[in-house]
Amino acid sequence: MQIILLETLNKLGKAGEVVSVKDGFAKNFLIPQKKAIIANKKNLNDLNSKMSQINENNMKKISEANELKAKLDGKEINIQMEANEDGNLYGNLGPRQIRDRLINDFSIDIEPGNIVLDNISAIGSHDVTLRIYDDISATLKLEITKKI
């Protein structure tokens, strides 16, 4: 199905672009959440008039993302996990744990899919990348300590 994006979406496209997606994704997610409209003749003609509004919304989201980046970039979060004597973790550290820590420490909610983690298997200091919007991302310092 051909749709017109009303906002920039990761891995799909920028606001105002015409893209092809599966019918179910468009009908059940994008269109009901007002993230896209069907690309028919009428909507394509209306696209030019809506482009100024789409660009305005996009600029607003970019400025909000830059503010969020300024708040988070370089900050440090601490997580305690169980580990053996060598410092290897029992279990994995996932994006949801980092999301919960961000909510507790900074009252900021970021989708777990936007948290980029390397394979973290030992205590110590690690870098975590947060994809905030489009190509705007912030880097956090993650300090993992041994739970006593």
Secondary structure, 3 states (H helix, E strand, C coil): CEEEECCCECCCECCCCEEECCHHHHHHHHCCCCCEEECCHHHHHHHHHHHHHHHHHHHHHHHHHHHHHHHHCCCEEEEEECECCCCEECCCCCHHHHHHHHHHHHCCCCCHHHEECCCCCECEEEEEEEEEECCEEEEEEEEEEECC
